[in-house]
Amino acid sequence: MKRRHLAFTVTVGALAASGAHAQSSVQLYGLIDLSVPTYQSHADANGNHVIGMGIGGEPWFSGSRWGLKGAEDIGGGTRVIFRLESEYRVSDGQMEDPGQIFDRDAWVGVEDDRFGKITAGFQNTIARDAAAIYGDPYGNAKLTTEEGGWTNANNFKQMIFYAASATGTRYDNGLAWKKVFDNGIFAAAGYAFGNSTSFGNNANYQFALGYNAPTWTASTFYSHVNNNGNTNQAFSVGGNYTIGIVRANAGYFRYWGNQGALGQRQDNAWTVSFKLVPKGAFDYELGYQQMRTHNAAYNVDGDIPNANIGAFDPTSGLHNGFKETLYGSIFYHLSKRTEVYLAGDYMKLHGGYTVGTTFGATNQVEVTTGVRTRF
């Protein structure tokens, strides 16, 4: 048996049971993001601001993480794959989700160029991956079978919950299939078991379609979530277009959430953003999003809950309003792996739209500098 070490990847050549030569690899990888200093206005009930390390300890962009991923070629172009990924905070060294060591990924699957990629376990929702190409300007411009991610703890993160499941923006007990066809078409489907004797309770299913063209990409998804007897549905369509050094992104989300005797909540949300990548070490991002809600019940804290979570107070009245957020950033890339950034956002609340992070104020400013590095 031979072992070849390259960076953090170990590739193993072994004799399979059939006598064929199979290749296996296991890779340790990660990302470290630290936002410091960070300024946030209206950070308590008295209207005071706070200057600290991250937003509540969280980095502004990407949750710091480490993980293991592997693949084994079992012949015929088929690979067995897996991923285990854990998120942590650099600010205090704590786990992002105490008690859940692999809180970003824990799945195993099979991948083949002919039939695509099938995975089972804890993983991104299909809708989240499909919408990542237009959700903000920081992700991949093309649809792939890899998991996508949106920015982390800032004030425009919550739009991602329109693409969520009953357990958040990742499936518990989830199955997912994705494939990018040779003609550029992307197709995906996902299902999450409720693991309950009541069939379908807390279960989810989602479908997504998209297309990768040379200068543009578009996608759409439909999501159906059963959450403790209430049905939530969402639809979205959007895409991006690249011309020269400019990439433009735009998307629309429609959400229907049943609230028992309180009736149905209905949301309309949209986003537009731009990324400018001139020659050199700098790139620039600018975005705007608006989330409108109609007939929404507050949660027990008196705030508008995120979509699909099912956390509403049955004694609450119904509320209309909207939240809008303008955000931007500048990156300076020290190398292919490491960059520093300056970023900020301004959030304004209208009507009955309230969020807990403003402590009753109708606006909030966040500004930060930071560093990200990958291994």
TIMI-316175 format. One record per residue: x, y, z of N, C-alpha, C in turn. Coordinates in steps of 0.02 Angstrom, whole numbers, padded with zeros to 5 digits, always signed. Layout:
TIMI-316175
XYZXYZXYZ...
***
This chain:
TIMI-316175
+00043-00059+00000+00000+00000+00000+00044+00062+00000+00029+00109-00044+00068+00170-00049+00027+00229-00025+00059+00276+00009+00026+00337+00031+00065+00397+00005+00027+00444-00026+00058+00505-00052+00026+00564-00018+00066+00607+00015+00041+00664+00052+00053+00727+00011+00001+00767+00001+00006+00831-00034-00036+00882+00005-00002+00932+00033-00036+00982+00076-00075+00945+00130-00141+00956+00132-00182+00923+00183-00221+00864+00153-00203+00843+00094-00238+00788+00061-00197+00725+00064-00229+00671+00083-00196+00605+00082-00231+00563+00030-00193+00539-00019-00220+00497-00071-00193+00427-00062-00238+00378-00062-00219+00309-00049-00236+00267-00109-00187+00230-00133-00200+00181-00186-00204+00112-00155-00260+00077-00165-00270+00012-00133-00298-00037-00183-00287-00100-00170-00316-00153-00212-00387-00167-00190-00435-00157-00234-00504-00173-00219-00514-00248-00219-00572-00270-00194-00586-00341-00187-00584-00376-00255-00602-00339-00308-00603-00368-00375-00534-00373-00406-00485-00343-00372-00417-00342-00398-00401-00279-00436-00451-00235-00446-00439-00172-00481-00406-00123-00434-00373-00073-00463-00337-00023-00424-00384+00036-00412-00400+00050-00349-00446+00105-00332-00407+00161-00299-00430+00222-00309-00400+00281-00278-00447+00310-00226-00419+00326-00168-00457+00357-00114-00421+00419-00090-00458+00468-00067-00427+00529-00039-00469+00554+00019-00434+00581+00068-00466+00615+00124-00431+00682+00133-00469+00735+00138-00440+00802+00141-00464+00839+00203-00417+00869+00240-00432+00915+00294-00431+00985+00265-00484+01024+00278-00488+01091+00250-00521+01137+00301-00521+01201+00287-00554+01247+00333-00551+01319+00310-00584+01362+00348-00586+01434+00336-00589+01468+00404-00550+01521+00411-00550+01562+00472-00570+01632+00453-00622+01658+00486-00646+01726+00473-00651+01761+00540-00619+01819+00545-00621+01858+00606-00637+01931+00589-00692+01957+00616-00712+02026+00604-00695+02067+00666-00650+02116+00657-00629+02157+00714-00595+02221+00687-00613+02280+00713-00670+02290+00759-00735+02293+00720-00791+02279+00754-00857+02284+00726-00898+02334+00766-00932+02379+00730-00976+02429+00761-01048+02411+00745-01092+02412+00796-01164+02400+00786-01203+02450+00827-01248+02487+00794-01290+02535+00829-01351+02501+00859-01386+02535+00904-01447+02510+00937-01437+02437+00960-01385+02427+00999-01366+02360+01020-01395+02340+01088-01434+02385+01119-01469+02366+01181-01532+02408+01187-01571+02395+01239-01635+02428+01248-01629+02503+01260-01571+02527+01279-01560+02598+01291-01535+02635+01229-01528+02599+01174-01506+02630+01112-01431+02639+01105-01392+02607+01150-01320+02613+01147-01291+02572+01090-01231+02591+01068-01195+02552+01018-01144+02506+01052-01117+02460+01013-01066+02416+01039-01009+02411+00988-00949+02409+01013-00890+02396+00971-00856+02334+00998-00848+02284+00956-00821+02221+00980-00791+02179+00926-00786+02116+00939-00757+02068+00892-00814+02029+00861-00833+02047+00800-00889+02014+00767-00956+02040+00793-01011+02012+00767-01079+02029+00788-01102+01974+00835-01102+01989+00900-01115+01937+00949-01063+01882+00946-01001+01899+00928-00948+01850+00922-00944+01818+00853-00995+01830+00810-00996+01799+00744-00959+01843+00693-00922+01814+00647-00892+01853+00593-00945+01880+00546-00931+01935+00513-00981+01966+00470-00996+01925+00408-00946+01890+00381-00955+01855+00318-00967+01780+00326-00915+01743+00343-00918+01670+00339-00903+01640+00407-00946+01596+00429-00931+01560+00490-00866+01521+00483-00822+01529+00531-00760+01491+00530-00776+01416+00537-00740+01376+00498-00756+01304+00499-00695+01262+00483-00699+01199+00503-00650+01150+00481-00688+01087+00462-00659+01047+00419-00696+00988+00398-00652+00935+00367-00682+00878+00356-00651+00822+00321-00696+00803+00263-00667+00794+00204-00706+00768+00148-00664+00715+00113-00699+00666+00086-00663+00611+00056-00700+00581-00003-00664+00543-00043-00693+00509-00101-00655+00445-00113-00691+00394-00135-00661+00331-00155-00689+00311-00223-00644+00300-00270-00663+00277-00337-00676+00202-00333-00739+00182-00344-00756+00111-00340-00763+00080-00410-00742+00118-00461-00741+00090-00528-00801+00111-00569-00793+00111-00635-00847+00128-00680-00866+00201-00679-00822+00244-00655-00837+00315-00650-00877+00335-00589-00887+00289-00541-00927+00302-00482-00882+00312-00421-00899+00363-00381-00860+00378-00321-00906+00379-00260-00883+00350-00206-00916+00357-00141-00886+00418-00106-00927+00463-00082-00903+00526-00055-00932+00538+00015-00899+00581+00054-00926+00600+00119-00900+00669+00138-00934+00701+00186-00910+00764+00214-00933+00770+00286-00887+00792+00329-00901+00810+00399-00874+00880+00410-00917+00927+00431-00894+00996+00436-00923+01028+00499-00880+01063+00536-00898+01093+00600-00881+01167+00599-00926+01207+00630-00916+01280+00633-00898+01301+00704-00854+01350+00709-00832+01374+00775-00822+01450+00771-00813+01481+00828-00801+01553+00832-00729+01566+00852-00694+01606+00812-00626+01625+00828-00625+01673+00887-00678+01712+00895-00678+01763+00947-00672+01734+01017-00701+01675+01030-00696+01645+01096-00681+01571+01095-00671+01542+01036-00654+01471+01031-00711+01423+01041-00773+01448+01048-00830+01405+01062-00857+01374+00997-00892+01318+01005-00929+01288+00950-00986+01335+00931-01001+01339+00867-01057+01381+00844-01123+01356+00873-01133+01290+00872-01193+01260+00900-01172+01210+00954-01172+01230+01017-01149+01186+01072-01185+01119+01071-01146+01066+01077-01173+00999+01079-01181+00967+01011-01170+01004+00957-01175+00976+00889-01107+00986+00855-01066+00935+00855-00998+00943+00831-00996+00956+00756-01036+00921+00717-01038+00933+00645-01103+00969+00628-01101+01036+00638-01162+01076+00631-01169+01108+00563-01124+01092+00517-01130+01117+00448-01143+01060+00399-01109+01004+00408-01118+00947+00363-01102+00882+00400-01141+00831+00384-01127+00763+00407-01164+00717+00359-01133+00700+00302-01169+00661+00252-01121+00614+00215-01152+00564+00183-01115+00517+00141-01156+00509+00077-01122+00494+00022-01159+00489-00041-01121+00454-00095-01150+00456-00155-01121+00426-00215-01124+00478-00270-01070+00483-00309-01066+00532-00363-01043+00498-00427-01075+00515-00482-01059+00486-00547-01076+00538-00599-01032+00547-00649-01044+00596-00701-01107+00581-00741-01129+00518-00741-01188+00500-00780-01253+00516-00745-01259+00500-00680-01323+00510-00646-01321+00566-00594-01263+00597-00582-01259+00653-00536-01235+00634-00467-01256+00672-00418-01232+00665-00349-01291+00653-00303-01288+00600-00263-01340+00583-00215-01308+00580-00146-01336+00618-00099-01308+00621-00032-01363+00611+00020-01344+00585+00079-01392+00572+00132-01362+00593+00199-01401+00631+00238-01377+00653+00303-01394+00726+00314-01354+00759+00355-01363+00829+00373-01328+00872+00322-01364+00915+00286-01336+00951+00228-01379+01010+00210-01353+01053+00165-01390+01110+00140-01456+01090+00108-01506+01133+00114-01566+01122+00076-01552+01134+00002-01590+01100-00041-01584+01109-00113-01599+01182-00132-01651+01210-00101-01670+01279-00117-01614+01328-00100-01580+01318-00045-01525+01362-00027-01470+01360-00079-01452+01301-00102-01399+01296-00153-01420+01327-00219-01484+01318-00238-01508+01345-00301-01510+01421-00301-01527+01451-00244-01535+01523-00239-01470+01559-00224-01417+01523-00208-01354+01554-00188-01323+01594-00245-01340+01579-00308-01310+01615-00364-01336+01686-00371-01392+01703-00337-01418+01771-00340-01435+01799-00271-01427+01760-00218-01444+01783-00151-01401+01840-00127-01338+01841-00145-01293+01897-00131-01234+01891-00180-01188+01939-00183-01135+01937-00233-01073+01899-00212-01074+01862-00157-01013+01833-00129-01002+01760-00148-01051+01727-00175-01045+01656-00190-01026+01643-00262-01030+01578-00280-01014+01556-00347-01066+01582-00396-01045+01605-00455-01092+01629-00505-01125+01573-00543-01098+01513-00540-01124+01456-00578-01156+01404-00532-01206+01369-00558-01237+01313-00522-01193+01252-00527-01179+01221-00471-01138+01161-00468-01171+01110-00421-01141+01052-00415-01167+01003-00368-01138+01013-00298-01094+01062-00289-01067+01077-00223-01116+01120-00184-01109+01120-00118-01152+01161-00076-01131+01234-00080-01182+01278-00081-01170+01349-00081-01184+01378-00013-01162+01440-00003-01175+01472+00061-01185+01546+00053-01226+01576+00096-01234+01648+00096-01195+01676+00154-01191+01743+00157-01154+01775+00211-01184+01759+00279-01148+01775+00332-01161+01743+00396-01207+01780+00444-01184+01828+00481-01222+01854+00539-01246+01925+00530-01239+01954+00471-01257+02023+00460-01333+02030+00451-01356+02092+00439-01428+02106+00438-01463+02087+00373-01428+02062+00323-01463+02037+00264-01460+01961+00258-01438+01928+00310-01435+01855+00309-01504+01822+00307-01555+01854+00337-01618+01819+00349-01657+01801+00285-01641+01831+00228-01675+01812+00166-01663+01738+00149-01609+01710+00174-01594+01640+00160-01647+01593+00188-01686+01615+00238-01735+01571+00269-01795+01557+00224-01805+01596+00171-01856+01578+00122-01837+01513+00085-01773+01496+00087-01749+01434+00056-01735+01380+00107-01766+01384+00166-01750+01340+00221-01798+01281+00226-01787+01241+00277-01829+01183+00293-01859+01193+00363-01891+01142+00390-01919+01146+00457-01864+01149+00510-01802+01132+00492-01747+01131+00540-01694+01183+00523-01711+01234+00484-01664+01286+00467-01642+01281+00395-01585+01311+00378-01562+01312+00309-01526+01249+00288-01526+01198+00332-01501+01132+00316-01554+01080+00333-01553+01025+00298-01598+00970+00313-01571+00927+00370-01612+00911+00419-01600+00852+00461-01628+00792+00423-01595+00735+00427-01620+00673+00396-01635+00682+00322-01590+00715+00287-01604+00736+00219-01574+00693+00165-01610+00688+00109-01586+00659+00047-01583+00713-00006-01530+00713-00047-01524+00763-00099-01494+00733-00162-01520+00755-00219-01493+00736-00285-01481+00799-00325-01422+00803-00356-01404+00860-00399-01367+00835-00460-01379+00870-00515-01342+00853-00576-01338+00915-00621-01278+00926-00649-01268+00976-00701-01257+00938-00766-01303+00946-00813-01300+00910-00876-01251+00945-00924-01229+00908-00975-01180+00934-01022-01205+00996-01059-01271+01002-01067-01299+01060-01102-01308+01121-01057-01286+01117-00994-01291+01173-00948-01350+01172-00902-01397+01126-00911-01455+01122-00868-01435+01094-00799-01460+01125-00747-01451+01103-00678-01518+01078-00652-01519+01020-00620-01580+00993-00590-01563+00966-00521-01611+00973-00475-01599+00949-00407-01666+00935-00373-01663+00889-00324-01722+00873-00284-01698+00853-00215-01738+00871-00164-01720+00854-00096-01780+00834-00055-01769+00790-00007-01823+00768+00039-01792+00757+00107-01827+00781+00158-01804+00770+00227-01859+00733+00265-01840+00677+00295-01887+00637+00335-01904+00673+00400-01967+00667+00420-01987+00695+00484-01967+00650+00542-01950+00586+00527-01934+00537+00580-01988+00535+00633-02050+00532+00611-02107+00532+00656-02156+00478+00633-02194+00451+00681-02246+00402+00663-02302+00435+00624-02308+00501+00630-02356+00538+00590-02322+00556+00524-02338+00519+00471-02303+00525+00408-02308+00597+00381-02252+00624+00364-02250+00691+00334-02243+00747+00383-02255+00735+00449-02248+00789+00497-02174+00809+00503-02161+00874+00496-02093+00902+00496-02050+00876+00438-02082+00849+00387-02047+00829+00327-02045+00887+00277-01998+00883+00230-01989+00936+00180-01975+00905+00112-01999+00936+00059-01975+00919-00007-01966+00982-00049-01915+00981-00091-01897+01038-00132-01873+01015-00201-01885+01058-00251-01861+01045-00319-01829+01109-00345-01778+01100-00387-01744+01158-00415-01723+01143-00487-01725+01195-00529-01701+01192-00597-01660+01254-00612-01612+01247-00657-01572+01305-00675-01535+01294-00740-01500+01346-00761-01463+01341-00824-01400+01384-00819-01343+01354-00838-01279+01389-00841-01264+01407-00913-01265+01471-00930-01244+01496-00995-01175+01527-00988-01141+01542-01043-01074+01571-01037-01071+01635-00997-01119+01680-01005-01116+01745-00971-01171+01755-00919-01218+01707-00913-01271+01715-00864-01292+01647-00836-01324+01649-00779-01350+01589-00746-01417+01606-00714-01465+01561-00720-01531+01571-00690-01553+01507-00655-01595+01515-00604-01621+01457-00568-01687+01474-00535-01724+01421-00517-01787+01428-00482-01796+01369-00436-01835+01377-00383-01850+01321-00338-01921+01326-00312-01946+01268-00291-02010+01264-00254-01996+01224-00191-02024+01248-00135-02013+01216-00070-02079+01205-00035-02087+01145-00004-02147+01127+00034-02123+01100+00101-02142+01134+00155-02119+01117+00222-02179+01103+00267-02180+01044+00299-02229+01029+00351-02198+01043+00419-02228+01088+00456-02198+01108+00520-02251+01104+00574-02251+01047+00611-02298+01037+00667-02370+01049+00645-02388+01021+00588-02456+01025+00564-02472+01084+00520-02425+01132+00515-02435+01190+00472-02392+01182+00408-02420+01203+00352-02386+01196+00289-02356+01264+00268-02292+01264+00251-02259+01323+00224-02236+01308+00153-02248+01355+00108-02226+01347+00039-02187+01409+00017-02139+01398-00027-02099+01453-00053-02081+01440-00125-02076+01494-00163-02055+01492-00232-02006+01549-00243-01956+01536-00285-01907+01589-00299-01880+01581-00370-01861+01636-00400-01829+01636-00466-01779+01693-00467-01723+01682-00499-01672+01735-00503-01612+01712-00543-01562+01754-00546-01502+01737-00584-01451+01792-00582-01400+01784-00622-01347+01834-00626-01322+01840-00698-01292+01896-00712-01265+01910-00779-01197+01943-00771-01148+01920-00807-01080+01947-00803-01061+01978-00870-01039+02040-00867-01014+02075-00926-00949+02110-00907-00895+02089-00935-00830+02118-00918-00813+02105-00846-00800+02159-00809-00780+02153-00739-00839+02159-00691-00901+02163-00718-00960+02174-00676-01005+02112-00678-01027+02091-00619-01078+02039-00612-01139+02068-00577-01198+02061-00608-01261+02085-00578-01303+02025-00559-01335+02028-00499-01376+01974-00473-01445+02002-00454-01498+01963-00466-01564+01984-00446-01607+01922-00433-01653+01926-00384-01696+01870-00368-01759+01892-00333-01810+01849-00338-01876+01862-00307-01897+01800-00268-01927+01811-00209-01951+01757-00166-02024+01769-00148-02065+01717-00152-02135+01719-00131-02145+01664-00078-02176+01681-00022-02183+01635+00034-02254+01636+00061-02281+01576+00074-02346+01567+00106-02336+01524+00168-02353+01550+00226-02344+01512+00289-02408+01508+00328-02433+01447+00338-02493+01438+00378-02478+01449+00452-02525+01483+00486-02516+01500+00556-02576+01478+00597-02602+01417+00583-02658+01390+00621-02719+01434+00614-02752+01448+00670-02813+01489+00670-02801+01561+00649-02737+01583+00649-02722+01652+00629-02720+01661+00554-02726+01607+00517-02727+01613+00444-02657+01610+00414-02653+01632+00352-02592+01624+00313-02551+01688+00310-02488+01682+00325-02440+01736+00315-02416+01734+00242-02409+01793+00212-02386+01797+00143-02330+01848+00138-02273+01827+00111-02215+01871+00103-02196+01878+00030-02173+01937+00013-02140+01950-00051-02073+01982-00037-02021+01955-00066-01954+01981-00054-01914+01982-00119-01868+02030-00124-01827+02033-00184-01759+02062-00166-01711+02048-00208-01642+02069-00196-01608+02086-00262-01563+02134-00260-01520+02150-00318-01451+02168-00290-01400+02145-00324-01331+02159-00301-01283+02159-00360-01223+02186-00346-01172+02192-00398-01104+02175-00368-01062+02147-00411-00993+02134-00392-00947+02160-00447-00898+02200-00429-00850+02230-00476-00781+02201-00462-00752+02170-00513-00687+02137-00505-00638+02165-00557-00608+02223-00544-00558+02250-00591-00492+02213-00584-00446+02227-00628-00380+02197-00623-00346+02222-00560-00309+02177-00528-00276+02196-00466-00302+02157-00407-00287+02181-00347-00302+02144-00286-00369+02161-00255-00404+02213-00280-00467+02234-00250-00528+02206-00286-00583+02196-00249-00649+02187-00279-00700+02222-00235-00758+02238-00264-00807+02281-00231-00877+02250-00240-00918+02255-00186-00985+02227-00187-01035+02278-00159-01095+02279-00190-01148+02323-00167-01215+02287-00177-01260+02289-00127-01323+02254-00133-01380+02288-00095-01440+02270-00114-01501+02295-00081-01552+02239-00080-01588+02233-00025-01642+02184-00022-01701+02212+00018-01760+02186+00001-01821+02207+00035-01864+02146+00050-01887+02140+00111-01929+02083+00134-01995+02111+00160-02049+02099+00123-02116+02123+00142-02158+02065+00169-02192+02078+00224-02235+02026+00252-02306+02053+00261-02355+02008+00253-02426+02025+00259-02460+01972+00302-02498+01994+00352-02534+01948+00398-02486+01903+00435-02431+01929+00459-02381+01889+00496-02392+01895+00571-02391+01839+00606-02394+01839+00678-02324+01848+00707-02320+01883+00763-02256+01889+00798-02239+01823+00832-02175+01815+00850-02156+01760+00894-02166+01781+00967-02146+01739+01014-02159+01754+01084-02120+01815+01108-02068+01836+01071-02029+01895+01089-02058+01958+01058-02111+01952+01019-02142+02011+00988-02107+02033+00925-02076+01986+00888-02040+02002+00826-02065+01958+00770-02052+01979+00708-02069+01939+00649-02021+01880+00646-02046+01818+00648-02001+01760+00646-01976+01748+00574-01919+01716+00569-01894+01697+00503-01941+01646+00470-01944+01647+00404-01987+01603+00366-01970+01530+00379-02021+01487+00376-02015+01414+00378-02000+01385+00447-01982+01425+00496-01963+01399+00561-02024+01379+00602-02081+01411+00590-02142+01392+00625-02147+01419+00695-02106+01469+00711-02106+01496+00779-02150+01558+00783-02215+01549+00791-02259+01607+00798-02302+01598+00861-02324+01655+00888-02365+01655+00949-02439+01654+00928-02476+01601+00946-02546+01596+00925-02590+01650+00956-02566+01685+01007-02604+01739+01037-02587+01807+01006-02540+01807+00959-02519+01869+00928-02570+01893+00878-02573+01958+00868-02612+01986+00813-02573+01977+00748-02602+02003+00693-02571+01998+00627-02542+02066+00608-02484+02064+00574-02447+02126+00562-02423+02129+00490-02420+02190+00464-02394+02204+00397-02333+02250+00405-02286+02243+00361-02228+02287+00362-02173+02260+00318-02117+02296+00315-02061+02271+00275-01995+02295+00304-01944+02257+00287-01875+02272+00307-01833+02281+00245-01794+02333+00243-01749+02344+00186-01677+02352+00212-01630+02327+00174-01560+02328+00195-01516+02345+00135-01472+02393+00145-01421+02412+00096-01354+02391+00124-01312+02358+00084-01248+02334+00110-01193+02340+00056-01131+02341+00079-01075+02345+00032-01011+02321+00065-00960+02310+00023-00896+02286+00049-00840+02300-00001-00780+02300+00025-00718+02305-00014-00671+02251+00010-00645+02210-00035-00597+02159-00019-00529+02176-00048-00477+02162-00010-00408+02165-00036-00377+02097-00027-00358+02065-00081-00334+01996-00080-00257+01996-00073-00235+01973-00016-00163+01967-00003-00132+01909-00041-00173+01857-00053-00151+01798-00091-00214+01763-00114-00207+01704-00144-00265+01666-00165-00304+01639-00105-00271+01634-00048-00303+01605+00011-00325+01656+00062-00295+01715+00064-00305+01762+00119-00325+01830+00093-00373+01862+00129-00397+01928+00109-00417+01967+00171-00416+02033+00165-00442+02077+00217-00501+02115+00186-00547+02140+00229-00607+02171+00202-00631+02228+00247-00669+02272+00216-00708+02324+00249-00779+02316+00225-00827+02311+00272-00896+02296+00253-00944+02332+00300-01006+02341+00276-01056+02373+00318-01126+02366+00289-01176+02379+00330-01245+02378+00306-01287+02428+00345-01343+02448+00315-01393+02491+00348-01461+02459+00339-01495+02444+00395-01561+02412+00394-01613+02461+00420-01670+02463+00385-01726+02506+00404-01789+02463+00408-01827+02469+00463-01888+02432+00475-01948+02478+00465-02002+02451+00434-02061+02490+00420-02123+02454+00445-02173+02493+00468-02236+02465+00489-02228+02418+00548-02260+02359+00543-02258+02311+00598-02200+02263+00595-02151+02275+00552-02093+02230+00547-02044+02247+00602-02033+02201+00648-01986+02210+00703-01938+02152+00706-01877+02164+00729-01827+02112+00739-01795+02122+00807-01776+02068+00839-01751+02071+00907-01684+02107+00914-01643+02107+00861-01575+02134+00867-01574+02210+00873-01630+02245+00858-01630+02318+00863-01660+02343+00929-01687+02298+00970-01715+02316+01035-01767+02372+01030-01810+02367+00979-01864+02416+00971-01848+02474+00924-01786+02484+00906-01768+02537+00859-01789+02517+00789-01799+02566+00745-01821+02552+00677-01765+02554+00626-01703+02560+00649-01646+02558+00603-01584+02533+00640-01535+02512+00601-01472+02488+00630-01417+02493+00579-01358+02511+00603-01298+02515+00561-01247+02465+00587-01215+02429+00541-01160+02383+00558-01101+02399+00512-01042+02405+00542-00981+02418+00503-00925+02375+00533-00884+02346+00490-00831+02303+00516-00771+02301+00468-00715+02283+00495-00657+02261+00456-00642+02189+00477-00606+02153+00435-00593+02084+00453-00541+02052+00407-00527+01988+00423-00480+01949+00384-00508+01879+00376-00499+01850+00317-00518+01780+00304-00458+01744+00273-00448+01683+00296-00396+01641+00266-00420+01569+00263-00397+01533+00213-00419+01465+00202-00360+01416+00205-00375+01355+00224-00323+01303+00223-00351+01239+00197
***
